[in-house]
């Protein structure tokens, strides 16, 4: 009769865990939240983010606020801008995005000042978290829309405001 040793038992356990679909399954959450930044110059925005994540049952499983910095990294066209964002949240989590795509709607300005249009509606699509810590340490996929506006108007205090919606999946 063959003896079942500790090393072989550990090998069986490790193989079972690693080959189990549950070991590599992802969990997806609905994303909500708000962003408020100010324009520091033509390519850098700095402000706050509030992000909340809910599970499929509608339970809030993560809520945090923190600092958000946005950087324009390029342009595809006059109305399609590429950005990256760095968020540091109060719970200790953080994340960095890249290749976020912002589509500016220049057809209907949101506001005017003495020089003409100074605020525009924007839809931004975030699909790539390149680095994360805490809750965002093992992001598998992200599909977030930031819907709002940017403003270079004095009456708006150069503020940009967005509402977040979408989905994030983690391992």
trRosetta pair geometry for C-beta under 8 A, 3 or more apart (Angstrom, degrees):
i j d omega theta_ij theta_ji phi_ij phi_ji
4 8 6.3 -123 -161 81 60 119
4 9 6.0 74 161 -63 99 100
5 8 4.9 86 59 15 83 100
5 9 6.8 -143 97 -8 40 90
6 9 5.6 -56 -144 36 31 113
6 10 6.3 32 158 -19 66 104
7 10 5.7 -54 -149 35 32 111
7 11 6.4 35 152 -21 64 106
8 11 5.3 -49 -148 35 37 117
8 12 6.4 41 152 -20 66 101
9 12 5.8 -51 -150 35 32 111
9 13 6.3 32 152 -18 64 107
10 13 5.6 -55 -146 39 32 112
10 14 6.1 32 156 -18 67 107
11 14 5.9 -54 -143 38 28 109
11 15 6.2 27 157 -18 63 109
12 15 5.8 -57 -146 39 27 110
12 16 6.2 28 155 -20 64 109
13 16 5.8 -56 -147 36 28 111
13 17 6.3 24 157 -15 64 108
14 17 5.9 -56 -145 39 29 108
14 18 6.0 19 161 -12 65 113
15 18 6.0 -61 -140 43 26 105
15 19 6.0 8 166 -6 64 115
16 19 6.4 -67 -139 45 21 97
16 20 6.2 37 157 -42 61 107
17 20 5.7 -49 -149 14 27 119
17 23 5.3 114 167 -89 66 138
18 23 5.9 -130 -117 116 24 166
19 23 7.5 70 49 28 19 137
20 23 4.5 100 71 -12 91 103
20 24 7.9 157 91 7 61 80
21 24 6.6 -80 -160 52 40 87
21 25 5.8 57 148 -58 77 102
22 25 5.3 -36 -133 2 36 122
24 171 6.8 -36 -159 -143 52 114
25 171 7.7 145 89 -138 31 68
26 140 4.4 -68 -113 19 140 161
26 141 7.5 51 174 17 165 95
26 169 4.4 45 155 168 131 109
26 170 6.3 160 -156 80 87 24
26 171 5.4 -56 -100 -86 76 56
27 55 7.6 -32 174 -124 111 99
27 169 6.8 169 82 -152 31 69
27 170 5.9 -23 60 63 83 77
27 171 7.9 129 15 -120 76 14
28 56 7.7 67 78 -58 85 96
28 167 5.5 7 -176 -176 112 113
28 168 7.0 166 -150 87 66 35
28 169 4.1 -31 -93 -94 82 89
28 170 8.0 152 -90 15 37 59
29 53 3.9 33 144 -177 142 108
29 54 6.2 148 -168 64 89 31
29 55 5.9 -51 -112 -88 85 49
29 61 6.5 -111 -118 48 135 122
29 62 7.3 36 170 27 168 113
29 167 6.9 157 79 -152 40 65
29 168 5.6 -17 59 63 91 83
29 169 7.6 164 14 -87 65 41
29 170 7.6 4 2 7 109 101
30 53 6.8 149 72 -156 47 56
30 54 4.8 -19 57 59 102 92
30 55 7.9 -148 15 -61 85 4
30 165 7.9 -23 -178 -160 89 69
30 166 7.6 163 -157 93 56 29
30 167 6.1 -42 -106 -97 45 72
31 51 6.8 -33 -158 -161 93 96
31 52 7.7 137 -158 78 47 47
31 53 6.0 -21 -99 -101 59 75
31 144 5.3 -43 80 -108 157 106
31 164 5.6 -73 139 143 104 110
31 165 6.3 141 87 -162 83 22
31 166 4.7 -8 48 66 119 74
31 167 6.2 -156 -1 -78 97 16
31 168 5.5 80 -59 -11 118 100
32 51 7.6 143 82 -158 46 49
32 52 4.9 -23 69 66 94 95
32 53 7.7 177 25 -81 73 30
32 54 7.1 28 3 -5 113 107
32 164 6.1 131 -172 87 24 89
32 165 6.3 15 -103 -99 60 62
33 49 6.5 33 157 178 134 81
33 50 4.9 -171 -154 98 92 63
33 51 4.0 -31 -79 -105 158 46
33 52 5.6 157 -71 13 86 69
33 163 7.6 160 88 -162 43 50
33 164 4.0 2 61 44 87 128
34 49 7.5 179 91 -151 48 47
34 50 5.1 17 48 47 83 104
34 161 7.3 -17 -171 -166 99 86
34 162 6.9 156 -159 85 53 56
34 163 5.9 -26 -103 -107 72 57
34 164 6.7 -135 -65 6 23 91
35 47 6.8 102 176 91 75 123
35 48 7.3 -179 -148 93 49 52
35 49 5.1 -9 -105 -107 81 78
35 50 7.9 -156 -70 27 43 63
35 68 6.1 -60 -140 65 104 164
35 146 6.3 -8 22 -145 137 124
35 148 7.3 -136 64 1 96 159
35 160 7.6 -19 119 112 99 93
35 161 7.0 160 87 -154 63 41
35 162 4.2 1 53 55 107 103
35 163 8.0 -148 21 -65 77 17
35 164 6.6 88 -20 -44 99 104
36 47 5.0 -133 104 166 57 139
36 48 5.4 4 57 54 90 90
36 159 6.3 -14 -168 -167 88 112
36 160 7.2 161 -153 82 41 56
36 161 5.3 0 -105 -106 76 78
36 162 7.9 -162 -67 27 42 67
37 45 4.0 62 143 162 140 110
37 46 5.9 147 -153 73 98 17
37 47 3.2 -146 -102 6 53 128
37 48 7.6 -175 -76 25 59 46
37 68 6.4 -92 -77 91 112 105
37 70 6.2 -19 -120 13 175 117
37 159 7.1 150 82 -154 38 61
37 160 4.8 -11 63 56 88 105
38 45 6.7 169 79 -154 29 75
38 46 6.4 -26 56 64 78 70
38 47 5.8 129 2 -70 65 106
38 157 6.9 -59 -115 132 115 88
38 158 5.2 66 -160 102 86 97
38 159 5.5 -44 -93 -95 73 59
38 160 7.3 174 -92 11 22 81
39 42 7.5 28 -177 -92 118 24
39 44 7.6 116 -162 83 55 52
39 45 5.6 -41 -98 -100 51 82
39 150 7.4 76 -63 -170 119 99
39 151 7.8 -145 -13 80 120 54
39 152 6.4 -21 30 -97 161 74
39 158 4.7 -105 37 172 96 111
39 160 6.9 92 -49 -26 85 110
40 44 4.5 -36 57 96 115 102
40 45 6.7 178 4 -104 84 24
40 46 5.5 44 -39 5 121 108
41 44 5.4 40 43 36 87 94
42 72 7.5 -58 132 30 69 144
43 71 6.4 30 151 -160 89 62
43 72 4.1 -107 -145 44 81 107
44 69 7.0 -17 -166 -171 92 96
44 70 7.1 154 -156 83 44 59
44 71 5.8 -5 -105 -105 73 69
44 72 7.6 -108 -57 12 40 81
45 69 7.0 159 86 -159 57 48
45 70 4.1 2 55 53 104 107
45 71 8.0 -146 28 -61 70 34
45 160 6.0 -29 -144 27 144 139
46 67 7.6 -13 -168 -171 87 93
46 68 7.4 166 -152 91 44 55
46 69 5.0 -7 -106 -108 78 79
46 70 7.6 -154 -67 24 39 69
47 67 7.8 167 102 -152 24 56
47 68 5.7 -19 73 63 69 93
47 159 7.8 94 -98 -141 146 82
47 160 7.5 -155 -4 58 153 89
48 65 6.4 1 -176 -175 109 99
48 66 7.0 166 -149 91 70 26
48 67 6.6 -54 -105 -106 56 36
48 68 6.3 86 -174 16 8 97
49 65 6.9 171 89 -152 50 54
49 66 5.9 -16 58 63 90 73
49 67 7.5 10 17 105 90 11
49 68 4.0 87 -29 -42 111 131
49 87 5.4 -41 36 -128 150 123
49 89 7.5 -73 80 -90 106 88
50 63 7.7 2 -177 -170 87 83
50 64 7.6 -169 -146 99 53 36
50 65 4.7 -19 -99 -100 77 87
51 62 7.5 -11 115 120 92 101
51 63 7.4 -177 94 -142 50 43
51 64 6.1 -8 58 60 87 75
51 65 7.8 159 17 -90 63 39
51 87 7.8 50 -17 174 137 159
51 89 7.3 -74 36 -99 113 133
51 164 6.6 -23 -113 68 80 161
52 60 5.7 -35 -176 -141 112 112
52 62 6.7 170 -149 94 46 61
52 63 4.4 3 -108 -105 93 83
52 64 8.0 155 -82 17 57 49
53 60 7.2 114 77 -155 45 62
53 61 5.6 -53 98 61 95 87
53 62 4.2 19 39 52 111 103
53 63 7.7 -151 24 -65 64 51
53 135 7.9 -179 15 167 148 144
53 168 6.6 -67 -115 49 124 117
54 58 5.7 -8 173 -153 129 32
54 59 6.2 156 -155 75 80 32
54 60 5.3 -48 -94 -91 82 50
54 61 6.7 131 -125 5 29 83
55 58 7.3 -49 71 16 65 18
55 59 5.1 -3 37 55 105 88
55 61 5.3 68 -34 -26 100 129
60 63 5.8 13 170 -43 126 110
62 135 5.5 93 -130 -135 148 160
64 89 4.1 53 135 -178 132 129
64 90 5.7 -165 -166 46 95 83
64 91 4.5 -88 -108 -2 135 114
64 93 6.4 129 55 43 169 117
64 135 7.9 178 1 13 140 142
65 89 6.8 142 87 -147 21 81
65 90 5.6 23 69 -2 69 121
66 87 5.9 100 89 178 121 86
66 88 5.2 -144 169 97 131 49
66 89 3.6 -128 -25 -110 145 42
66 90 5.2 -160 -80 -24 88 67
66 94 7.9 -132 142 -100 163 71
67 87 6.9 165 87 -151 54 52
67 88 4.9 1 55 56 101 93
68 85 6.1 -10 -168 -171 97 111
68 86 7.3 158 -152 81 49 47
68 87 4.8 -11 -101 -101 80 84
69 85 6.9 160 83 -154 48 60
69 86 4.9 -6 57 56 98 95
69 87 7.9 -172 24 -74 61 43
70 83 5.5 -4 -172 -175 99 132
70 84 7.5 165 -152 85 55 41
70 85 5.0 -22 -100 -101 74 85
71 83 6.3 147 76 -158 46 77
71 84 5.2 -13 59 59 100 85
71 85 7.5 178 18 -82 72 38
71 86 7.8 32 -6 -3 109 98
72 75 7.7 10 179 -57 112 84
72 81 5.8 -51 -135 -179 105 118
72 82 7.2 101 -164 78 62 55
72 83 5.5 -48 -102 -97 45 83
73 82 5.0 -69 69 112 91 99
73 83 6.0 143 7 -121 91 24
73 84 5.4 59 -37 -9 133 97
73 98 7.6 6 4 -151 167 76
73 99 7.8 -74 68 -80 141 44
74 81 7.6 161 92 -163 44 56
74 82 4.2 4 63 50 86 124
75 78 7.2 39 174 -90 134 22
75 80 6.6 121 -167 87 69 63
75 81 5.4 -33 -107 -111 78 61
75 82 6.6 -147 -76 12 26 84
76 80 3.9 -38 59 101 109 121
76 81 7.6 -134 17 -70 79 16
76 82 6.6 101 -30 -38 87 99
76 101 7.5 6 -6 -135 136 102
77 80 4.6 57 39 28 87 101
78 106 7.9 -24 124 -18 107 152
79 103 6.3 33 143 -161 94 62
79 104 4.5 -129 -154 60 76 90
79 105 7.6 72 -161 -78 125 23
79 106 5.9 -113 -101 -8 116 113
80 101 6.4 -15 -167 -166 94 95
80 102 7.3 155 -155 79 43 53
80 103 5.8 -11 -103 -102 73 67
80 104 7.7 -139 -64 16 31 80
81 101 7.6 143 75 -158 45 46
81 102 4.4 -19 63 62 97 106
81 104 6.8 54 -5 -24 110 108
82 99 6.0 -36 -154 -135 110 48
82 100 6.9 131 -162 67 53 52
82 101 6.4 -24 -100 -98 64 59
82 102 7.7 -167 -76 19 16 83
83 97 7.8 35 109 97 82 111
83 100 4.4 -39 68 67 88 108
83 102 6.0 44 -6 -16 121 116
83 124 7.3 -25 37 -145 132 128
84 96 6.7 13 175 179 107 88
84 97 5.7 -177 -153 89 61 67
84 98 4.8 -5 -108 -107 107 57
84 99 7.5 27 -80 -14 82 36
84 100 6.6 153 -91 9 31 101
85 96 7.0 -178 90 -149 51 49
85 97 4.7 22 44 38 89 109
85 100 6.4 33 -10 -15 102 150
85 126 7.5 -38 23 -114 130 129
86 94 7.5 4 -177 -177 76 106
86 95 7.8 -168 -145 96 44 44
86 96 5.0 -5 -104 -106 75 87
87 94 6.1 179 95 -151 63 62
87 95 5.4 7 52 53 102 78
87 96 7.7 -171 22 -77 66 43
88 94 4.7 -9 -108 -107 60 111
89 92 7.1 -31 84 41 83 22
89 93 4.6 -1 51 67 125 84
89 94 6.3 -166 13 -79 78 52
89 134 7.3 -115 59 66 115 154
91 134 6.4 135 109 -174 96 154
91 135 7.4 37 96 -14 134 115
92 133 7.2 -90 144 120 76 111
92 134 5.0 144 103 -80 82 136
93 132 7.3 -2 -173 -176 89 92
93 133 6.0 -177 -146 92 47 70
93 134 3.0 -119 -93 79 73 136
93 135 4.4 -19 -107 24 148 89
93 136 5.4 107 -176 8 110 95
94 132 6.6 -177 92 -148 55 53
94 133 4.8 25 43 39 87 103
94 134 6.7 98 8 18 56 111
94 136 6.8 -113 84 53 30 127
95 129 5.1 -39 -171 -149 121 118
95 131 6.8 164 -152 91 51 56
95 132 4.1 -4 -104 -104 86 92
95 133 7.6 -154 -67 23 55 59
95 136 4.1 -69 -72 140 114 164
95 139 7.3 55 -125 -25 129 145
96 129 7.0 118 73 -161 44 67
96 130 5.4 -50 96 59 96 94
96 131 4.5 17 39 52 110 98
96 132 7.3 -152 21 -67 64 57
97 100 5.4 51 129 -49 129 111
97 126 5.4 -46 -145 -152 155 109
97 128 5.9 113 -161 84 76 67
97 129 5.6 -50 -94 -99 71 55
97 130 6.7 126 -140 3 20 87
97 142 7.9 -107 -112 92 108 153
98 128 5.2 -59 61 104 74 123
98 130 4.8 39 -2 -31 115 131
99 127 7.4 -52 98 60 100 92
99 128 5.4 34 55 36 104 142
100 124 5.8 21 164 179 111 107
100 125 6.8 174 -162 82 67 48
100 126 4.8 -16 -116 -99 105 73
100 127 7.7 153 -107 18 57 66
100 128 7.6 -139 -62 44 62 89
101 124 6.9 166 87 -153 44 59
101 125 4.9 -7 59 53 95 99
102 122 5.3 -9 -170 -170 104 118
102 123 7.4 158 -153 82 55 39
102 124 4.3 -19 -99 -100 78 92
102 125 7.9 -171 -76 19 36 63
103 122 6.8 151 75 -156 48 62
103 123 5.0 -11 55 61 102 89
103 124 7.5 -175 18 -81 64 42
103 125 7.8 38 -8 -7 101 99
104 120 5.2 37 -166 124 100 139
104 121 7.6 134 -158 82 53 49
104 122 5.5 -26 -100 -101 60 85
104 150 7.5 -49 -112 28 106 123
105 108 6.4 -12 138 43 113 79
105 120 6.1 179 68 178 61 97
105 121 4.4 -11 47 72 120 98
105 122 7.1 -154 10 -77 81 35
105 123 7.6 60 -30 -3 105 92
106 109 7.3 6 -159 -71 50 75
106 117 7.7 105 -156 124 77 159
106 120 5.9 -24 -93 -131 55 140
108 121 7.2 12 79 10 91 121
109 112 6.3 81 115 -65 139 79
109 117 3.5 -127 -103 -133 154 116
109 118 7.5 72 -170 26 128 38
109 119 6.5 103 -178 70 86 59
109 120 5.9 -63 -125 -90 64 73
110 119 4.1 -74 71 112 107 101
110 120 5.9 180 1 -99 100 16
110 121 5.7 128 -57 -46 113 75
110 149 5.0 22 -34 -138 168 147
110 151 7.2 -84 80 -88 128 96
111 117 7.5 119 85 -151 42 58
111 118 5.9 -50 97 65 90 85
111 119 3.8 33 38 35 99 124
111 151 6.5 21 44 -126 129 111
111 153 5.0 -37 107 -49 130 161
111 155 7.1 -137 174 68 143 118
111 156 6.5 147 54 -38 164 124
112 116 6.1 -74 -145 176 95 26
112 117 5.6 -52 -99 -92 76 41
112 118 6.3 111 -140 10 26 89
112 153 7.7 96 109 -105 9 125
113 116 7.3 -8 59 47 63 29
113 118 4.7 19 3 -11 104 147
113 153 5.1 167 -45 -133 116 86
113 154 6.2 93 -118 20 146 91
113 155 6.8 177 -94 1 101 103
115 118 6.9 85 67 -67 98 111
117 120 7.0 55 162 -66 117 92
118 151 6.4 50 129 -162 84 70
118 152 4.8 -116 -171 75 88 79
118 153 3.9 120 107 -72 127 81
118 156 7.8 -178 114 18 110 121
119 149 5.7 41 173 164 99 124
119 150 6.7 -167 -146 95 64 47
119 151 3.8 -4 -107 -109 106 84
119 152 6.9 -168 -72 29 61 57
119 153 5.0 -44 -40 -13 109 120
119 156 6.0 95 -80 -14 139 157
120 149 6.4 176 91 -151 32 86
120 150 6.0 -4 57 55 80 87
121 148 7.4 -160 -148 125 64 25
121 149 5.1 -52 -102 -94 46 88
122 146 7.7 -6 112 106 100 92
122 147 7.8 180 93 -148 58 36
122 148 6.1 -12 60 75 90 63
122 149 6.0 136 12 -117 87 29
122 150 5.5 52 -21 -13 137 96
122 160 7.9 -8 30 -157 139 112
122 162 7.5 -57 81 -93 106 108
123 145 6.4 -25 -167 -163 90 103
123 146 7.5 150 -162 78 41 55
123 147 5.6 -2 -113 -108 76 73
124 145 7.0 139 75 -162 53 51
124 146 4.0 -12 60 58 109 104
124 147 7.8 -154 27 -66 70 35
124 162 6.9 -29 28 -129 121 147
125 143 7.9 -23 -165 -158 90 63
125 144 7.6 148 -158 82 44 51
125 145 6.1 -21 -100 -103 63 68
125 146 8.0 -146 -61 22 22 76
126 129 7.9 49 162 -58 106 77
126 142 6.2 -46 123 131 90 119
126 143 7.8 153 83 -150 64 19
126 144 4.2 -15 60 64 109 101
126 145 7.7 -166 20 -76 81 20
126 146 6.6 60 -18 -15 112 105
126 166 7.5 -169 59 36 93 169
127 141 8.0 -25 -166 -170 73 77
127 142 6.0 168 -148 87 30 81
127 143 6.0 22 -109 -101 80 59
127 144 7.8 -165 -68 29 45 67
128 142 6.9 -154 -46 56 12 113
129 132 5.5 20 157 -45 125 118
129 136 6.2 -114 175 -174 151 116
129 139 4.5 25 68 72 135 158
129 142 5.2 87 -14 -10 104 148
129 168 7.9 41 -17 -137 140 113
132 135 7.7 -73 166 87 122 53
132 136 3.0 -113 -166 126 133 95
132 137 5.3 -136 106 -76 93 23
132 138 7.6 -117 77 -12 120 24
132 139 5.5 85 9 -10 152 113
133 136 6.5 23 46 67 31 87
133 137 5.7 31 -142 -82 27 84
134 137 6.2 170 54 -37 19 97
135 170 7.5 -92 170 -81 70 164
136 139 5.5 -6 -163 -44 72 114
136 170 7.6 -123 -123 -98 38 125
138 170 5.5 93 88 -167 79 89
138 171 4.4 -82 143 50 122 96
139 142 5.9 1 176 -44 130 108
139 168 6.4 -57 -137 -172 108 103
139 169 7.2 102 -165 78 65 52
139 170 5.5 -53 -104 -98 47 78
140 169 4.5 -57 64 108 108 98
140 170 6.0 163 0 -118 89 19
140 171 5.3 111 -55 -43 110 85
141 167 7.9 12 107 112 97 97
141 168 7.4 -177 95 -152 55 44
141 169 4.6 20 50 44 87 113
142 166 7.4 59 178 129 69 132
142 167 7.5 -175 -148 98 42 57
142 168 4.9 2 -112 -114 82 81
142 169 7.4 -147 -68 25 47 68
143 166 5.0 -155 106 -171 63 116
143 167 5.2 12 57 55 96 88
143 168 7.8 -170 30 -75 56 47
144 164 5.9 -14 -172 -162 114 98
144 165 7.1 154 -154 82 67 32
144 166 3.6 -161 -108 46 46 151
144 167 7.4 -155 -71 39 64 35
144 168 6.9 5 -55 -60 108 93
145 164 7.3 152 81 -152 51 47
145 165 5.3 -15 59 65 97 84
145 166 5.4 146 8 -57 69 111
146 162 4.1 12 179 177 98 142
146 163 7.3 156 -154 69 53 35
146 164 5.6 -20 -99 -95 73 70
147 162 6.3 133 62 -156 30 79
147 163 5.4 -28 63 58 87 88
147 165 7.2 -3 4 18 113 108
148 160 6.8 99 118 170 126 76
148 161 4.9 -144 -165 103 133 56
148 162 3.3 -123 1 -96 140 55
148 163 6.1 142 -64 5 99 65
149 160 6.6 -148 101 -145 53 66
149 161 6.3 14 49 52 80 77
149 162 7.8 -176 22 -74 40 66
150 160 4.5 -11 -115 -111 61 112
151 156 3.9 -36 142 89 156 155
151 158 6.1 -169 102 -143 86 28
151 159 5.8 13 53 66 122 51
151 160 6.2 -176 19 -80 75 58
152 158 6.1 17 -129 -122 39 82
153 156 4.3 74 72 14 103 104
153 158 7.2 -177 58 -78 42 46
154 157 7.4 29 -177 -81 39 33
154 158 7.4 1 -101 -43 35 80
156 159 5.2 -126 154 40 91 85
